[in-house]
Amino acid sequence: MHPSEIRAVRTEAELREIVAEPSQVIWDKDIARIDEHARTIIAHSPFVLLATSNAEGACDVSPRGDPAGSVLVLNDRQLVLADRPGNHRVDSLRNVLHNPRVGLLFIVPGMNETLRVNGRATLVSDAPFFDDLTVQGKRPRLAVLVDVEELYMHCAKAFLRSSLWAPETWPDRKGLPTLGRIAKDHMGITELSAAEIDADLDRDAETNRY
């Protein structure tokens, strides 16, 4: 597509010509604290997306999964989530060291509404609450402590449009490439087959989960 065919929006004034200002109630839904309802949703969420960016503004979104209730609410302004073993790139953690601004999206299975939290994060290597972050006998080496600055509910429209929780809309997994196939092609791996890579990944997922 030629650049001349793209009509870019460059200013907020141009944006507001297309999307009207929201009503005041939309702005007022930000309560900037963890109330009883937010606590309930966090307690039932086994999956949260963590958004970070580095000092230059390059962004990253990392999926975080644990048994529901594993994200701890310390008080009405602070929550903490454990960092579990991964690929050792630590993209999110490196970003936090250079830019503490983070965004969290808490998802509860079967629930179309989500909880959005924005704030400042601190990377922690030990604290009294680490014992409460232990899962299957594994105490985390690191945790992300978030001081909440914004907190509000996000409506159901995205999940309703996507039919995310409707199994009848899910694609046949056999029609999608496996991670082993993708890794082999992306990285040009020649010494292992896609099936062998998948087997290695499955073993790592089972033995190095926590």
C-alpha positions as CSV (number, residue, x, y, z in Angstrom):
1,M,0.0,0.0,0.0
2,H,1.3,3.4,-0.9
3,P,1.7,5.9,1.9
4,S,-0.5,8.4,0.0
5,E,-3.4,6.0,0.5
6,I,-3.2,6.2,4.3
7,R,-4.9,9.0,6.1
8,A,-3.0,9.2,9.4
9,V,-4.3,10.9,12.5
10,R,-1.6,13.1,13.9
11,T,-3.2,15.2,16.7
12,E,-5.7,14.8,19.4
13,A,-7.9,17.4,17.8
14,E,-8.0,15.2,14.7
15,L,-8.8,12.2,16.8
16,R,-11.7,14.0,18.5
17,E,-13.2,14.9,15.1
18,I,-13.7,11.1,14.7
19,V,-14.3,10.0,18.3
20,A,-16.4,12.2,20.5
21,E,-15.4,13.1,24.0
22,P,-16.7,10.6,26.5
23,S,-19.2,11.5,29.1
24,Q,-18.0,12.5,32.5
25,V,-19.1,9.2,34.0
26,I,-16.5,7.4,31.9
27,W,-13.7,9.6,33.3
28,D,-15.1,9.1,36.8
29,K,-15.0,5.3,36.8
30,D,-11.3,5.5,37.7
31,I,-11.2,5.1,41.5
32,A,-7.4,4.9,41.8
33,R,-7.6,2.4,44.6
34,I,-8.2,-1.4,45.2
35,D,-11.7,-1.5,46.6
36,E,-13.6,-4.7,47.6
37,H,-14.8,-5.4,44.0
38,A,-11.3,-5.1,42.6
39,R,-10.0,-7.4,45.3
40,T,-12.6,-10.0,44.4
41,I,-11.7,-9.9,40.7
42,I,-8.0,-10.0,41.4
43,A,-8.6,-13.0,43.7
44,H,-10.4,-14.9,41.0
45,S,-8.1,-14.0,38.1
46,P,-5.5,-16.7,37.1
47,F,-4.3,-14.6,34.2
48,V,-3.0,-11.1,33.9
49,L,-1.3,-9.1,31.1
50,L,1.6,-6.9,32.2
51,A,2.5,-4.0,29.9
52,T,5.8,-2.2,30.3
53,S,8.1,0.0,28.2
54,N,11.7,0.9,28.3
55,A,13.3,4.3,28.6
56,E,13.0,4.9,24.9
57,G,9.3,4.0,24.9
58,A,9.6,0.6,23.2
59,C,6.7,-1.5,24.5
60,D,6.2,-5.0,25.7
61,V,3.2,-7.0,26.9
62,S,3.8,-10.2,28.9
63,P,1.2,-12.8,29.9
64,R,1.4,-13.9,33.5
65,G,-0.4,-17.0,34.8
66,D,-0.8,-18.5,38.3
67,P,-3.5,-20.2,40.3
68,A,-6.3,-17.7,41.0
69,G,-5.5,-15.8,44.2
70,S,-1.8,-15.7,43.6
71,V,-1.6,-12.0,43.0
72,L,-1.5,-10.4,46.5
73,V,-3.3,-7.3,47.4
74,L,-1.2,-5.7,50.2
75,N,-3.5,-2.7,50.8
76,D,-5.8,-0.4,48.9
77,R,-2.9,1.1,46.9
78,Q,-0.5,-1.8,46.4
79,L,-0.5,-5.3,44.8
80,V,2.3,-7.7,44.0
81,L,2.7,-10.5,41.5
82,A,5.5,-13.2,41.5
83,D,7.9,-13.5,38.6
84,R,8.0,-17.2,37.6
85,P,10.6,-19.0,35.5
86,G,10.6,-18.2,31.8
87,N,12.9,-17.8,28.9
88,H,15.4,-15.6,30.9
89,R,15.0,-12.6,28.6
90,V,13.3,-10.7,31.5
91,D,12.0,-8.1,29.1
92,S,9.4,-6.8,31.5
93,L,11.8,-6.7,34.4
94,R,14.5,-4.9,32.5
95,N,11.9,-2.4,31.4
96,V,10.7,-1.8,35.0
97,L,14.3,-0.9,36.0
98,H,14.4,1.8,33.4
99,N,10.8,2.9,33.4
100,P,8.5,2.0,36.3
101,R,5.3,2.8,34.6
102,V,3.2,-0.4,34.1
103,G,-0.3,-1.4,33.0
104,L,-2.1,-4.6,34.1
105,L,-5.2,-6.2,32.6
106,F,-6.8,-8.9,34.9
107,I,-8.9,-11.5,33.2
108,V,-11.3,-14.0,34.8
109,P,-12.3,-17.0,32.8
110,G,-15.9,-16.7,31.5
111,M,-16.1,-13.0,32.5
112,N,-16.4,-10.5,29.7
113,E,-15.5,-7.5,31.8
114,T,-11.8,-6.9,32.7
115,L,-10.0,-4.9,35.4
116,R,-7.4,-2.4,34.3
117,V,-4.7,-1.2,36.7
118,N,-2.0,1.4,35.9
119,G,0.7,2.5,38.2
120,R,4.4,2.4,39.1
121,A,6.3,-0.8,39.7
122,T,9.3,-1.8,41.8
123,L,11.3,-5.0,41.2
124,V,11.7,-6.8,44.5
125,S,14.1,-9.6,45.4
126,D,12.8,-10.3,48.9
127,A,10.1,-9.2,51.3
128,P,7.9,-10.7,54.0
129,F,5.1,-11.4,51.5
130,F,7.3,-13.7,49.4
131,D,6.2,-16.7,51.5
132,D,2.6,-15.9,50.4
133,L,3.7,-16.0,46.8
134,T,4.9,-19.6,47.1
135,V,3.1,-22.0,44.7
136,Q,3.7,-25.7,44.7
137,G,6.5,-25.3,47.2
138,K,8.4,-22.9,45.0
139,R,9.2,-19.4,46.4
140,P,9.8,-16.8,43.7
141,R,13.2,-15.2,43.3
142,L,11.6,-11.9,42.2
143,A,8.3,-10.1,42.4
144,V,6.8,-7.0,40.9
145,L,5.3,-4.6,43.4
146,V,2.8,-2.1,41.9
147,D,1.7,1.1,43.4
148,V,-1.7,1.7,42.0
149,E,-2.4,5.1,40.3
150,E,-5.4,4.2,38.2
151,L,-8.0,1.4,38.5
152,Y,-11.2,0.9,36.6
153,M,-13.4,-1.7,34.9
154,H,-13.3,-2.2,31.2
155,C,-16.6,-3.1,29.5
156,A,-17.4,-6.4,27.8
157,K,-17.5,-5.3,24.2
158,A,-14.1,-6.7,23.1
159,F,-14.9,-10.1,24.5
160,L,-18.4,-10.1,23.1
161,R,-17.1,-9.1,19.6
162,S,-14.5,-11.8,19.7
163,S,-16.7,-14.5,21.3
164,L,-13.6,-15.5,23.3
165,W,-15.3,-17.7,25.8
166,A,-17.5,-19.5,23.1
167,P,-15.8,-22.9,22.4
168,E,-17.8,-23.3,19.2
169,T,-15.9,-20.3,17.7
170,W,-12.5,-21.6,18.6
171,P,-10.3,-22.8,15.6
172,D,-9.2,-26.4,15.2
173,R,-5.9,-26.5,17.0
174,K,-4.7,-29.0,14.4
175,G,-4.9,-26.3,11.8
176,L,-2.5,-24.0,13.6
177,P,1.3,-24.5,13.7
178,T,2.9,-25.7,16.9
179,L,5.5,-23.6,18.8
180,G,8.1,-26.1,17.7
181,R,7.2,-25.6,14.1
182,I,7.3,-21.8,14.5
183,A,10.6,-21.9,16.4
184,K,12.2,-24.1,13.8
185,D,11.2,-21.8,11.0
186,H,11.8,-18.5,12.8
187,M,15.3,-19.4,14.0
188,G,16.4,-21.6,11.2
189,I,16.9,-24.7,13.4
190,T,18.2,-27.6,11.3
191,E,19.5,-30.1,13.9
192,L,16.1,-30.8,15.4
193,S,12.7,-31.6,14.0
194,A,9.6,-29.6,14.9
195,A,8.3,-32.6,16.9
196,E,11.6,-32.8,18.8
197,I,11.4,-29.1,19.7
198,D,7.8,-29.5,20.8
199,A,8.8,-32.4,23.0
200,D,11.6,-30.4,24.6
201,L,9.2,-27.5,25.2
202,D,6.6,-29.7,26.7
203,R,9.1,-31.2,29.1
204,D,10.4,-27.8,30.1
205,A,6.8,-26.6,30.7
206,E,6.1,-29.5,33.1
207,T,9.4,-29.5,35.0
208,N,10.2,-25.7,35.1
209,R,6.8,-24.2,35.6
210,Y,7.5,-22.7,39.0
